[in-house]
């Protein structure tokens, strides 16, 4: 398939459904929160739960939104474009 054809197929991929988006968010958030909780548990052990949650969320949200979600959207687009090209 030529690059122009592949680009056209990618452009024709619709945005994710709410269920696909929920799965993508879960796939990004769960490992991020797990790693952050493991990495920061000793540092935040004596911190109040609300403050600990604010700290972890403040770190996790940019990682998910700017790091992981764009990659998941690209992966989904490539996957669906490959299926459509068959």
Short mmCIF file of the C-alpha atoms (twelve columns), coordinates in Angstrom:
data_MODEL
# 
_entry.id   MODEL 
# 
loop_
_atom_site.group_PDB 
_atom_site.id 
_atom_site.type_symbol 
_atom_site.label_atom_id 
_atom_site.label_alt_id 
_atom_site.label_comp_id 
_atom_site.label_asym_id 
_atom_site.label_seq_id 
_atom_site.Cartn_x 
_atom_site.Cartn_y 
_atom_site.Cartn_z 
_atom_site.pdbx_PDB_model_num 
ATOM 1  C CA . UNK A 1  0.000   0.000  0.000  1 
ATOM 2  C CA . UNK A 2  1.392   3.425  -0.911 1 
ATOM 3  C CA . UNK A 3  1.929   6.136  1.679  1 
ATOM 4  C CA . UNK A 4  -0.901  8.215  0.208  1 
ATOM 5  C CA . UNK A 5  -3.309  5.286  0.454  1 
ATOM 6  C CA . UNK A 6  -2.212  4.517  4.031  1 
ATOM 7  C CA . UNK A 7  -2.684  8.185  4.996  1 
ATOM 8  C CA . UNK A 8  -6.165  8.207  3.447  1 
ATOM 9  C CA . UNK A 9  -7.136  5.065  5.359  1 
ATOM 10 C CA . UNK A 10 -5.814  6.573  8.620  1 
ATOM 11 C CA . UNK A 11 -7.811  9.759  8.036  1 
ATOM 12 C CA . UNK A 12 -10.954 7.688  7.516  1 
ATOM 13 C CA . UNK A 13 -10.670 6.000  10.936 1 
ATOM 14 C CA . UNK A 14 -13.461 7.397  13.126 1 
ATOM 15 C CA . UNK A 15 -12.808 8.723  16.618 1 
ATOM 16 C CA . UNK A 16 -13.014 6.152  19.399 1 
ATOM 17 C CA . UNK A 17 -16.394 5.206  20.802 1 
ATOM 18 C CA . UNK A 18 -16.986 5.969  24.459 1 
ATOM 19 C CA . UNK A 19 -16.258 2.320  25.264 1 
ATOM 20 C CA . UNK A 20 -12.994 2.313  23.320 1 
ATOM 21 C CA . UNK A 21 -11.988 5.587  24.963 1 
ATOM 22 C CA . UNK A 22 -12.807 4.194  28.412 1 
ATOM 23 C CA . UNK A 23 -10.600 1.161  27.701 1 
ATOM 24 C CA . UNK A 24 -7.770  3.352  26.433 1 
ATOM 25 C CA . UNK A 25 -7.963  5.566  29.522 1 
ATOM 26 C CA . UNK A 26 -7.971  2.520  31.786 1 
ATOM 27 C CA . UNK A 27 -4.954  1.084  29.943 1 
ATOM 28 C CA . UNK A 28 -3.097  4.360  30.499 1 
ATOM 29 C CA . UNK A 29 -4.197  5.142  34.062 1 
ATOM 30 C CA . UNK A 30 -3.865  1.772  35.784 1 
ATOM 31 C CA . UNK A 31 -0.162  1.164  35.113 1 
ATOM 32 C CA . UNK A 32 0.666   4.840  35.683 1 
ATOM 33 C CA . UNK A 33 -0.990  4.884  39.100 1 
ATOM 34 C CA . UNK A 34 0.536   1.528  40.018 1 
ATOM 35 C CA . UNK A 35 4.069   2.670  39.169 1 
ATOM 36 C CA . UNK A 36 3.637   6.029  40.895 1 
ATOM 37 C CA . UNK A 37 2.193   4.451  44.034 1 
ATOM 38 C CA . UNK A 38 5.049   1.947  44.197 1 
ATOM 39 C CA . UNK A 39 7.684   4.593  43.494 1 
ATOM 40 C CA . UNK A 40 6.328   7.189  45.912 1 
ATOM 41 C CA . UNK A 41 4.941   4.976  48.675 1 
ATOM 42 C CA . UNK A 42 7.900   5.426  51.007 1 
ATOM 43 C CA . UNK A 43 8.100   9.175  50.386 1 
ATOM 44 C CA . UNK A 44 4.378   9.717  50.956 1 
ATOM 45 C CA . UNK A 45 3.805   7.149  53.699 1 
ATOM 46 C CA . UNK A 46 3.197   9.765  56.410 1 
ATOM 47 C CA . UNK A 47 1.192   12.103 54.162 1 
ATOM 48 C CA . UNK A 48 -2.559  12.524 54.585 1 
ATOM 49 C CA . UNK A 49 -4.598  10.513 52.078 1 
ATOM 50 C CA . UNK A 50 -6.075  13.579 50.370 1 
ATOM 51 C CA . UNK A 51 -2.673  15.258 49.956 1 
ATOM 52 C CA . UNK A 52 -1.139  11.982 48.739 1 
ATOM 53 C CA . UNK A 53 -3.945  11.663 46.182 1 
ATOM 54 C CA . UNK A 54 -3.420  15.248 44.992 1 
ATOM 55 C CA . UNK A 55 0.314   14.658 44.573 1 
ATOM 56 C CA . UNK A 56 -0.095  11.378 42.688 1 
ATOM 57 C CA . UNK A 57 -2.876  12.796 40.478 1 
ATOM 58 C CA . UNK A 58 -0.805  15.898 39.705 1 
ATOM 59 C CA . UNK A 59 1.987   13.676 38.427 1 
ATOM 60 C CA . UNK A 60 -0.226  11.053 36.749 1 
ATOM 61 C CA . UNK A 61 -2.555  13.291 34.737 1 
ATOM 62 C CA . UNK A 62 0.143   14.902 32.538 1 
ATOM 63 C CA . UNK A 63 1.826   11.522 32.013 1 
ATOM 64 C CA . UNK A 64 -1.459  10.014 30.861 1 
ATOM 65 C CA . UNK A 65 -2.751  12.963 28.827 1 
ATOM 66 C CA . UNK A 66 0.449   14.085 27.108 1 
ATOM 67 C CA . UNK A 67 2.481   10.880 27.103 1 
ATOM 68 C CA . UNK A 68 0.292   7.805  26.945 1 
ATOM 69 C CA . UNK A 69 -3.032  8.796  25.395 1 
ATOM 70 C CA . UNK A 70 -1.527  10.189 22.159 1 
ATOM 71 C CA . UNK A 71 0.413   6.929  21.753 1 
ATOM 72 C CA . UNK A 72 -2.706  4.853  22.380 1 
ATOM 73 C CA . UNK A 73 -4.675  6.933  19.844 1 
ATOM 74 C CA . UNK A 74 -1.943  6.415  17.229 1 
ATOM 75 C CA . UNK A 75 -1.802  2.681  17.972 1 
ATOM 76 C CA . UNK A 76 -5.597  2.405  17.645 1 
ATOM 77 C CA . UNK A 77 -5.549  4.329  14.375 1 
ATOM 78 C CA . UNK A 78 -2.804  2.104  12.943 1 
ATOM 79 C CA . UNK A 79 -4.626  -1.036 14.048 1 
ATOM 80 C CA . UNK A 80 -7.936  0.042  12.523 1 
ATOM 81 C CA . UNK A 81 -6.238  1.306  9.362  1 
ATOM 82 C CA . UNK A 82 -4.568  -2.086 8.880  1 
ATOM 83 C CA . UNK A 83 -7.920  -3.831 9.291  1 
ATOM 84 C CA . UNK A 84 -9.564  -1.476 6.782  1 
ATOM 85 C CA . UNK A 85 -6.753  -1.973 4.251  1 
ATOM 86 C CA . UNK A 86 -7.275  -5.753 4.125  1 
# 
